[in-house]
């Protein structure tokens, strides 16, 4: 098997910044999916007043994967 060597597989140390093109990064993220979650708490004098929670799933859509809803979706 003839495999192309990428900079991070080489035995020698890297000689500069290593960059990943944005298109390749988005392709990998959408192919595998990513979960983003976070919490924001607004407090005054150590008394929490407002709490916001964010949970998001980013993934690509494919016709080969069925929808999790019985009727095809909420829309």
Backbone as a chain_set.jsonl record, in Angstrom:
{"seq": "XXXXXXXXXXXXXXXXXXXXXXXXXXXXXXXXXXXXXXXXXXXXXXXXXXXXXXXXXXXXXXXXXXXXXXXXXXX", "coords": {"N": [[0.84, -1.167, 0.0], [0.675, 2.13, -0.935], [1.213, 4.908, 0.803], [0.618, 8.316, 1.433], [2.802, 10.558, 3.049], [2.099, 12.54, 5.796], [2.642, 15.731, 7.45], [2.531, 15.414, 10.313], [3.015, 12.719, 10.692], [5.63, 12.282, 10.16], [8.96, 11.418, 11.139], [10.789, 13.389, 11.844], [11.16, 16.504, 13.667], [8.645, 19.088, 13.571], [8.918, 21.914, 11.42], [7.849, 24.507, 11.725], [4.725, 26.357, 11.766], [1.813, 24.313, 11.886], [-0.812, 23.859, 9.778], [-4.316, 23.41, 9.142], [-6.451, 23.191, 6.474], [-9.48, 25.085, 6.288], [-11.643, 23.965, 4.94], [-11.084, 21.203, 5.005], [-11.222, 20.802, 7.766], [-13.94, 21.447, 8.33], [-15.15, 19.471, 6.775], [-14.354, 17.116, 8.103], [-15.502, 17.57, 10.646], [-18.268, 17.699, 10.045], [-18.633, 15.17, 8.96], [-18.216, 13.424, 11.083], [-19.53, 14.618, 13.187], [-20.217, 16.893, 15.892], [-20.441, 17.906, 19.278], [-21.538, 20.665, 21.044], [-21.418, 22.238, 24.078], [-22.317, 24.276, 26.844], [-22.326, 26.45, 29.735], [-23.678, 29.39, 31.154], [-23.581, 31.593, 33.748], [-25.021, 34.217, 35.406], [-24.243, 36.221, 38.022], [-24.629, 38.09, 41.04], [-22.851, 39.258, 43.734], [-22.165, 36.638, 44.519], [-24.616, 35.383, 44.247], [-26.494, 33.472, 42.234], [-28.268, 34.637, 39.471], [-29.221, 34.336, 36.817], [-29.224, 31.57, 34.681], [-27.955, 30.11, 31.838], [-28.073, 27.459, 29.601], [-26.441, 25.738, 27.036], [-26.754, 23.396, 24.541], [-25.767, 21.824, 21.731], [-25.879, 20.014, 18.681], [-23.958, 19.368, 15.929], [-24.059, 18.136, 12.737], [-23.864, 16.312, 9.643], [-26.414, 15.837, 7.117], [-27.954, 13.001, 5.802], [-29.448, 11.024, 3.253], [-29.393, 8.336, 3.601], [-29.448, 7.791, 6.274], [-31.997, 7.304, 8.509], [-34.575, 9.549, 9.753], [-34.933, 10.448, 13.216], [-37.535, 10.836, 14.011], [-40.895, 9.685, 13.805], [-42.681, 10.686, 11.867], [-41.063, 11.95, 10.06], [-40.043, 14.382, 10.842], [-40.044, 17.52, 12.713], [-40.841, 19.648, 11.129]], "CA": [[0.0, 0.0, 0.0], [1.452, 3.355, -1.052], [0.555, 5.914, 1.616], [1.251, 9.635, 1.427], [3.254, 10.974, 4.373], [1.619, 13.857, 6.212], [3.676, 16.314, 8.323], [2.52, 14.939, 11.69], [3.462, 11.326, 10.714], [7.056, 12.249, 9.886], [9.771, 11.219, 12.355], [11.515, 14.613, 12.149], [10.325, 17.532, 14.302], [8.024, 20.045, 12.658], [9.753, 23.092, 11.228], [7.023, 25.683, 11.551], [3.336, 26.146, 12.163], [1.08, 23.282, 11.169], [-2.152, 24.357, 9.528], [-5.308, 22.541, 8.53], [-7.378, 24.028, 5.713], [-10.806, 25.176, 6.868], [-12.522, 23.028, 4.243], [-10.831, 19.873, 5.553], [-11.719, 20.787, 9.13], [-15.397, 21.376, 8.269], [-15.509, 18.158, 6.243], [-14.182, 16.125, 9.174], [-16.481, 17.831, 11.701], [-19.6, 17.319, 9.588], [-18.681, 13.732, 8.718], [-18.284, 12.701, 12.352], [-20.423, 15.312, 14.104], [-19.588, 17.517, 17.05], [-21.377, 18.387, 20.283], [-21.103, 21.884, 21.717], [-22.235, 22.489, 25.265], [-21.746, 25.272, 27.732], [-23.202, 27.074, 30.721], [-23.393, 30.776, 31.487], [-24.28, 31.973, 34.975], [-24.877, 35.629, 35.771], [-24.426, 36.293, 39.474], [-24.252, 39.317, 41.744], [-22.478, 38.963, 45.121], [-22.223, 35.183, 44.652], [-25.996, 34.896, 44.172], [-26.812, 33.262, 40.815], [-29.552, 35.219, 39.066], [-29.639, 33.782, 35.533], [-28.384, 30.483, 34.176], [-28.245, 29.709, 30.464], [-27.383, 26.236, 29.191], [-26.442, 25.536, 25.594], [-26.372, 22.069, 24.073], [-26.016, 21.79, 20.295], [-25.272, 18.934, 17.92], [-23.735, 19.713, 14.526], [-23.774, 16.938, 11.964], [-24.373, 16.393, 8.281], [-27.667, 15.14, 6.864], [-27.812, 12.035, 4.725], [-30.679, 10.3, 2.947], [-29.23, 6.942, 3.996], [-29.708, 7.687, 7.705], [-33.383, 7.719, 8.717], [-34.846, 10.553, 10.777], [-35.343, 9.837, 14.474], [-38.964, 11.057, 14.238], [-41.731, 8.749, 13.037], [-43.328, 11.355, 10.739], [-40.088, 12.584, 9.201], [-39.458, 15.564, 11.451], [-40.965, 18.499, 13.288], [-41.251, 20.691, 10.174]], "C": [[0.894, 1.242, 0.0], [0.695, 4.476, -0.345], [1.333, 7.218, 1.59], [1.61, 10.035, 2.86], [2.732, 12.372, 4.648], [2.591, 14.409, 7.244], [3.689, 15.755, 9.737], [2.892, 13.465, 11.81], [4.966, 11.195, 10.514], [7.845, 12.133, 11.194], [10.52, 12.482, 12.766], [10.595, 15.623, 12.825], [9.798, 18.513, 13.262], [8.84, 21.321, 12.61], [8.913, 24.336, 10.994], [5.599, 25.391, 11.962], [2.659, 25.1, 11.276], [-0.344, 23.778, 11.003], [-3.035, 23.309, 8.886], [-6.251, 23.454, 7.761], [-8.781, 23.971, 6.314], [-11.771, 24.187, 6.224], [-12.338, 21.616, 4.777], [-11.364, 19.753, 6.976], [-13.248, 20.666, 9.154], [-15.868, 20.022, 7.754], [-15.417, 17.092, 7.331], [-15.222, 16.316, 10.277], [-17.872, 17.374, 11.275], [-19.721, 15.829, 9.322], [-18.847, 12.96, 10.019], [-19.277, 13.334, 13.322], [-19.649, 15.881, 15.282], [-20.691, 18.015, 17.986], [-20.756, 19.602, 20.964], [-22.011, 22.08, 22.918], [-21.528, 23.498, 26.16], [-22.789, 25.837, 28.668], [-22.736, 28.504, 30.966], [-24.234, 31.14, 32.697], [-23.974, 33.437, 35.256], [-25.213, 35.733, 37.25], [-23.99, 37.662, 39.983], [-24.029, 38.944, 43.204], [-22.649, 37.476, 45.422], [-23.644, 34.628, 44.745], [-26.335, 34.717, 42.693], [-28.211, 33.778, 40.483], [-30.093, 34.574, 37.796], [-28.671, 32.682, 35.149], [-28.872, 30.093, 32.781], [-27.417, 28.469, 30.145], [-27.538, 26.072, 27.69], [-25.961, 24.124, 25.299], [-26.749, 22.003, 22.598], [-25.268, 20.63, 19.671], [-25.176, 19.377, 16.47], [-23.333, 18.444, 13.792], [-24.332, 17.123, 10.565], [-25.655, 15.565, 8.164], [-27.462, 14.226, 5.668], [-29.145, 11.338, 4.496], [-30.598, 8.848, 3.397], [-29.504, 6.727, 5.478], [-31.141, 8.159, 7.953], [-33.521, 8.764, 9.821], [-35.268, 9.874, 12.069], [-36.823, 10.011, 14.776], [-39.775, 10.143, 13.32], [-42.337, 9.409, 11.793], [-42.358, 12.096, 9.841], [-39.503, 13.866, 9.76], [-40.493, 16.545, 11.947], [-41.446, 19.537, 12.293], [-42.277, 20.207, 9.21]], "O": [[1.772, 1.376, 0.852], [-0.336, 4.94, -0.831], [2.558, 7.225, 1.712], [0.805, 9.864, 3.775], [2.901, 13.28, 3.834], [3.312, 13.629, 7.867], [4.764, 15.627, 10.323], [3.075, 12.983, 12.928], [5.518, 10.108, 10.681], [7.446, 12.681, 12.222], [10.857, 12.63, 13.941], [9.386, 15.611, 12.592], [10.415, 18.738, 12.221], [9.388, 21.761, 13.621], [9.251, 25.146, 10.131], [5.297, 24.303, 12.451], [2.912, 25.025, 10.073], [-1.012, 24.086, 11.99], [-2.556, 22.428, 8.172], [-6.798, 24.397, 8.333], [-9.213, 22.922, 6.792], [-12.63, 23.632, 6.908], [-13.319, 20.901, 4.984], [-11.902, 18.71, 7.349], [-13.79, 19.869, 9.919], [-16.866, 19.483, 8.234], [-16.313, 16.257, 7.46], [-15.766, 15.338, 10.789], [-18.58, 16.733, 12.052], [-20.813, 15.274, 9.447], [-19.546, 11.947, 10.053], [-19.809, 12.646, 14.193], [-18.565, 15.406, 15.62], [-21.737, 18.484, 17.537], [-19.605, 19.571, 21.399], [-23.235, 22.087, 22.784], [-20.3, 23.554, 26.216], [-23.989, 25.719, 28.425], [-21.537, 28.783, 30.982], [-25.458, 31.01, 32.673], [-22.814, 33.839, 35.333], [-26.312, 35.383, 37.68], [-23.099, 38.299, 39.422], [-24.915, 38.377, 43.843], [-23.21, 37.103, 46.452], [-23.851, 33.53, 45.262], [-26.452, 35.705, 41.967], [-29.197, 33.41, 41.122], [-31.288, 34.295, 37.703], [-27.455, 32.833, 35.271], [-30.048, 29.789, 32.579], [-26.211, 28.434, 30.39], [-28.626, 26.246, 27.141], [-24.894, 23.71, 25.753], [-27.925, 22.115, 22.254], [-24.156, 20.302, 20.084], [-26.182, 19.722, 15.85], [-22.383, 17.764, 14.179], [-25.174, 17.989, 10.333], [-25.938, 14.708, 9.001], [-26.877, 14.617, 4.658], [-29.888, 11.09, 5.445], [-31.629, 8.195, 3.558], [-29.767, 5.6, 5.899], [-31.47, 9.303, 7.639], [-32.68, 8.847, 10.716], [-35.902, 8.82, 12.025], [-37.328, 9.392, 15.713], [-39.371, 9.869, 12.19], [-42.49, 8.748, 10.766], [-42.79, 12.811, 8.937], [-38.543, 14.392, 9.196], [-41.679, 16.42, 11.641], [-42.396, 20.258, 12.596], [-42.72, 20.966, 8.348]]}, "num_chains": 1, "name": "protein.A"}
